[in-house]
Amino acid sequence: MAKKENTNKQLNLIREQIDAVDQSILRALSKRAKLVIKAGESKENIGDSSYYKPERETQIIRNLLSLNKSELKPENIKAIYREIISACFALEKEINIFYLGPKGTYSELAVIDHFGSSAKRIPCNDINGIFKSIDQENSFGVVPVENSSEGAVNQTLDSLQSNDLSICGELELPIKHSLIGKKIKLEKISTIYGHEQAIAQCKNWLTSNIPDAKINAVESSGVALQKCKTIKNSAAIAHSSNAQEYNLNILKSGIEDLKNNTTRFIILGQADAKRSGEDKSSILISIENKSGALSKVLKIFESGKINLTQIQSRPNKFDKWQYSFFLDFEGHRTDPKIKNLMSKLSSATLSLKLLGSYPKSI
C-alpha cells in the first residue's frame, strides 16, 4: 500500500512538471507570435508585400532538425513546427493555397504537410485550374508532378509549358492507399472508383483480391469517395484519413503495390525562392531534332559536375513533332556554377525557360 502511495506521489509530481513545461511552451509560443507580427509590420514598412518566404521556412525547420537531441523523431519535429509556423503565419497575412480537389485528396494532404492546417485551402476542379487561379502575390498552388512508381504527371508538365508561374518549393508525400466504402465484404464489391494514378498504383492488389470488380477512373480520390457514398456495392481508393470525413469505413488498408510509393509535389507562385543553402532548379528546354542534340546538353551538366536529378520529355504544344524536355538539377540560379550552366545551355538549345529555383524537400 505504501509503495502504491509513493508511486502515485511520484506520478503526480511528474504531471506537475509536465504542466509547468506546457505553460513555459505556451509563453514561448505567445512571444513567438508577437515577434512574427512585428516582423510583418517591418516588412510592410520596407514595401515587402510577399509574406511567405519558402527559403526562410525551410531554413527554420532544417536548423531545428539539426539541433534536435530529444526523443522526438525528425518527422515529429517537422510536423510540430509546420503547425507552429502555419499558426503564426496566419497572424501576418491570409494566403490562398489552391489544390486539386475536392476535399480529401492527396493534394490536400500535401498542402497541410507543407503549409500546415492554418493556411486557407481552396480546391480546384483540375490541374490547369490551379495554374489559372494563382493570380496574386500571396496565392500559391500545390500540384503533383511525379510518382515514384507511375512516373510523371503529364497534366502538370503541360501546364508548366503554357504558364509563366514559378516553382518555389517541393515536397514528397508517402502515398498509402486504402479501400474505403460502406460496410461490405470485399467479394461483394462490384465497382471501384479511383484516380487513374491511384488505380495504377494498386493494380496488382486489385487483380489478386477483387478480380471481378469493374474499375472506373475519376478525376480525384474525392470524387471517388462521393460516388461510393451513393452507388451500391462500390468502393473508393483513397487515403485512410478520408473515411471518417465521408462517414465511410476502411475496408482494407495498405493496398498499394509498392510500400515506398511516393508522390512529389511542387509549390507554384508568382516568383521562385531565394537561396536556402540546399536547393534545386527546374528548367524547360527545346532542342534541334537531330542526332546528338540531347547528348550535347547532358555533357554540359557532366562537365559542370552538376547533378541532374530528373529528365522528362513531352510533346511541344506549339511545334508539331517537336519535344520539350523538363530537367531538375541541384543548385540555385544565383550560384556561380548554375549561372555558367544556364549560359552554356542557352547556346546549346533552341529555347530555355527557367521554371524556378527552390529549397529541396526536407
C-alpha positions in Angstrom: 0.0 0.0 0.0 2.8 2.4 0.9 4.6 1.6 -2.3 1.4 2.4 -4.3 1.1 5.8 -2.5 4.7 6.6 -3.3 4.2 5.7 -6.9 1.1 8.0 -7.1 3.0 10.8 -5.4 5.8 10.4 -8.0 3.3 10.3 -10.9 1.6 13.5 -9.6 5.0 15.2 -9.3 5.8 14.2 -12.9 2.4 15.6 -14.1 3.1 18.9 -12.3 6.4 19.1 -14.1 4.7 18.4 -17.4 2.2 21.1 -16.7 5.0 23.6 -15.9 6.7 22.7 -19.2 3.4 23.2 -21.1 3.0 26.6 -19.5 6.5 27.5 -20.5 5.9 26.4 -24.1 2.7 28.4 -24.2 4.6 31.6 -23.0 7.2 30.9 -25.7 4.6 30.5 -28.4 2.9 33.7 -27.4 6.3 35.5 -27.5 7.0 34.0 -31.0 3.6 35.1 -32.2 4.2 38.7 -31.1 7.6 38.7 -32.9 6.0 37.3 -36.1 3.5 40.2 -36.0 6.4 42.7 -35.6 8.3 41.1 -38.5 5.2 41.5 -40.6 5.0 45.2 -39.7 8.6 45.6 -40.6 8.2 44.0 -44.0 5.3 46.4 -44.7 7.5 49.4 -43.8 10.1 48.4 -46.4 7.5 47.7 -49.0 7.8 43.9 -48.9 4.3 42.5 -49.5 5.3 38.9 -50.0 4.7 37.1 -46.7 5.5 33.5 -47.5 9.3 33.0 -47.8 10.0 29.4 -48.8 13.7 29.6 -48.1 13.1 31.1 -44.6 10.6 28.4 -43.6 12.8 25.7 -44.8 15.9 27.1 -43.0 13.9 27.2 -39.7 13.0 23.6 -39.9 16.4 22.4 -41.1 18.1 24.2 -38.3 15.7 22.7 -35.7 16.2 19.2 -37.1 20.0 19.7 -36.8 19.6 20.8 -33.1 17.2 18.1 -32.1 18.7 15.8 -29.5 15.4 14.8 -27.9 13.4 11.5 -28.1 11.2 13.0 -30.7 11.8 11.8 -34.2 12.7 14.2 -37.0 9.2 13.8 -38.6 7.6 14.7 -35.3 9.7 17.9 -35.0 8.9 18.8 -38.6 5.1 18.3 -38.1 5.0 20.3 -34.8 6.9 23.2 -36.2 5.0 23.2 -39.5 1.8 23.8 -37.4 3.5 26.5 -35.3 4.8 28.3 -38.3 1.4 28.0 -40.0 -0.5 29.4 -37.0 1.9 32.3 -36.6 2.0 32.9 -40.3 -1.8 33.4 -40.3 -1.3 36.3 -37.9 0.6 38.1 -40.6 -1.5 37.5 -43.7 -4.0 35.0 -45.0 -2.7 33.3 -48.1 -4.7 31.2 -50.5 -3.4 27.7 -51.4 -5.1 26.1 -54.4 -5.0 22.3 -54.9 -6.6 19.5 -56.9 -10.0 19.0 -55.2 -12.4 18.1 -53.9 -11.7 17.8 -50.2 -9.9 14.7 -49.1 -7.4 14.3 -52.0 -3.8 13.6 -51.6 -3.2 17.1 -52.9 -5.0 18.5 -49.9 -2.8 16.3 -47.6 0.2 17.7 -49.4 -1.0 21.3 -48.7 -1.4 20.5 -45.0 2.0 18.8 -44.9 3.8 21.8 -46.4 1.7 24.8 -45.2 0.1 23.5 -42.0 -3.6 23.4 -41.2 -4.0 27.2 -40.7 -3.5 28.0 -44.4 -6.6 28.7 -46.4 -7.2 25.7 -48.7 -9.1 26.2 -51.9 -10.0 23.1 -54.1 -9.9 23.3 -57.9 -11.5 21.0 -60.5 -8.3 20.3 -62.4 -4.6 21.0 -62.5 -4.9 23.7 -65.2 -7.4 25.4 -63.0 -4.8 25.6 -60.2 -2.4 27.4 -62.5 -5.1 29.9 -63.6 -6.1 30.6 -60.0 -2.7 31.8 -58.9 -3.1 35.5 -59.9 -1.9 37.3 -56.8 1.4 37.6 -54.9 0.2 35.8 -51.8 -1.6 32.9 -53.6 0.1 29.6 -54.3 -0.7 26.2 -55.8 0.3 22.7 -54.9 0.3 20.2 -57.8 1.6 16.6 -58.2 4.5 16.4 -60.7 5.7 12.8 -60.5 5.1 9.5 -58.7 7.8 7.0 -57.8 6.0 4.1 -59.4 3.9 5.7 -62.2 6.3 8.5 -63.4 5.4 12.0 -64.5 2.0 13.7 -64.1 1.6 14.9 -67.7 -1.1 17.5 -66.9 1.3 19.3 -64.7 4.1 19.2 -67.2 1.8 20.5 -70.0 0.6 23.3 -67.7 4.2 24.3 -66.9 4.8 24.7 -70.7 1.9 27.2 -71.2 2.0 29.2 -68.0 4.5 31.7 -66.5 4.3 30.7 -62.9 7.4 29.8 -60.9 8.2 26.7 -58.9 9.1 28.0 -55.4 9.1 24.7 -53.4 8.7 20.9 -53.4 7.6 18.2 -51.0 7.5 14.4 -51.1 4.4 12.7 -49.7 4.3 8.9 -49.0 1.2 7.5 -50.7 -0.7 5.0 -48.6 -3.9 3.8 -50.3 -6.9 2.2 -48.6 -10.1 0.7 -50.0 -12.9 2.7 -48.5 -16.7 2.3 -48.6 -19.8 1.4 -46.8 -19.6 -1.8 -44.6 -19.4 -4.6 -47.2 -17.4 -7.7 -47.7 -14.7 -7.5 -50.4 -16.2 -10.2 -52.6 -19.5 -8.2 -52.7 -17.8 -5.1 -54.3 -18.8 -4.7 -57.9 -17.4 -1.3 -58.7 -14.3 0.5 -57.6 -13.6 4.2 -58.2 -10.2 6.0 -58.0 -7.9 8.5 -59.7 -6.1 6.9 -62.6 -2.7 7.1 -60.8 -4.2 5.5 -57.7 -5.7 2.7 -59.7 -2.4 2.0 -61.4 -0.6 2.0 -58.1 -2.9 -0.7 -56.7 -3.4 -2.7 -59.9 -1.8 -5.9 -58.7 -3.7 -5.9 -55.4 -7.0 -5.2 -57.1 -6.4 -8.1 -59.6 -5.5 -10.5 -56.9 -8.2 -9.7 -54.4 -11.2 -8.3 -56.3 -10.7 -9.6 -59.8 -14.3 -9.3 -60.9 -14.9 -5.7 -59.8 -15.3 -3.0 -62.5 -12.6 -0.3 -62.2 -13.6 3.2 -63.0 -11.1 6.1 -63.2 -12.4 9.5 -61.9 -10.9 13.0 -61.6 -9.7 12.6 -57.9 -10.0 10.5 -54.8 -12.6 13.0 -53.5 -14.9 12.3 -56.4 -14.3 8.5 -55.9 -15.4 8.9 -52.3 -18.5 10.8 -53.2 -19.5 8.2 -55.7 -19.2 5.2 -53.4 -21.5 7.0 -50.9 -24.4 6.8 -53.3 -23.6 3.8 -55.6 -24.5 0.4 -54.2 -21.7 -2.2 -53.7 -19.0 0.2 -54.6 -15.7 1.3 -53.0 -13.1 4.0 -53.4 -9.3 4.1 -53.4 -8.2 6.9 -51.1 -6.2 7.8 -48.0 -7.4 6.3 -44.8 -8.0 9.7 -43.2 -10.9 10.3 -45.6 -13.0 7.5 -44.2 -14.2 9.5 -41.1 -14.7 12.7 -43.0 -17.0 11.0 -45.6 -18.6 8.7 -42.9 -17.3 5.6 -44.6 -15.4 2.5 -43.5 -11.8 1.4 -44.1 -12.4 -1.9 -45.9 -8.7 -2.7 -46.4 -5.6 -0.5 -45.7 -2.2 -0.7 -47.4 -3.4 -1.8 -50.8 -0.7 0.0 -52.8 1.6 -2.4 -54.7 4.8 -0.7 -53.7 5.2 0.2 -50.0 7.7 3.0 -50.7 5.2 4.6 -53.1 5.8 8.4 -53.0 4.4 11.4 -54.9 6.5 14.5 -55.4 4.5 17.8 -55.4 5.7 21.3 -56.5 4.7 24.6 -55.0 3.7 27.3 -57.6 3.8 31.0 -57.1 4.4 34.4 -58.8 8.1 34.2 -58.0 10.6 31.5 -57.1 12.6 31.3 -53.8 15.8 32.8 -52.7 18.8 30.7 -51.9 18.3 28.4 -48.9 21.7 26.6 -49.0 20.3 23.3 -50.2 18.4 24.0 -53.4 17.2 22.6 -56.7 16.3 24.2 -60.0 14.0 23.3 -62.8 14.2 24.3 -66.5 12.3 23.6 -69.7 14.3 23.3 -72.9 13.7 22.5 -76.6 16.4 21.3 -78.8 17.0 20.6 -82.5 15.6 17.4 -83.9 18.9 15.9 -84.8 21.4 13.3 -83.7 23.5 14.3 -80.7 21.4 17.3 -79.6 20.3 15.9 -76.3 23.8 14.3 -75.7 25.3 17.8 -76.1 23.0 19.1 -73.3 23.8 16.3 -71.0 27.6 16.8 -71.5 27.2 20.4 -70.2 25.9 19.0 -66.9 28.7 16.4 -66.8 31.4 18.9 -67.4 30.0 21.3 -64.8 29.7 18.5 -62.3 26.1 19.3 -61.7 23.8 16.6 -60.5 20.8 16.1 -62.9 18.0 14.6 -60.8 15.3 14.2 -63.4 14.6 14.5 -67.1 11.2 14.1 -68.7 10.1 14.7 -72.3 6.7 16.0 -73.5 5.3 16.9 -77.0 5.9 20.6 -77.6 2.5 22.3 -77.6 3.5 24.9 -80.2 5.6 22.9 -82.8 4.3 19.7 -84.3 6.6 16.6 -83.8 8.9 18.7 -81.6 9.5 17.7 -78.0 10.3 19.7 -74.9 12.4 18.4 -72.0 11.9 19.1 -68.3 15.1 18.9 -66.3 15.6 19.1 -62.5 19.1 19.6 -61.0 20.8 20.5 -57.8 21.8 24.1 -57.2 20.2 27.6 -57.2 20.0 30.0 -60.1 22.2 32.5 -58.2 25.0 30.0 -57.7 28.0 30.9 -60.0 28.2 27.4 -61.5 24.5 27.4 -62.2 24.8 30.8 -63.9 27.6 29.3 -66.0 25.4 26.3 -66.8 22.5 28.4 -67.9 24.8 30.4 -70.2 26.1 27.3 -71.9 22.6 25.8 -72.2 21.2 28.9 -73.9 23.8 28.3 -76.7 23.0 24.6 -77.0 19.2 24.8 -77.1 16.5 26.3 -79.3 14.8 27.7 -76.2 15.4 27.7 -72.4 12.9 28.6 -69.7 13.8 28.7 -66.0 10.8 27.2 -64.1 12.3 28.2 -60.7 14.8 27.6 -58.0 13.6 26.4 -54.7 14.6 24.6 -51.4 15.0 20.8 -51.6 12.3 18.8 -49.9 13.0 18.1 -46.3 
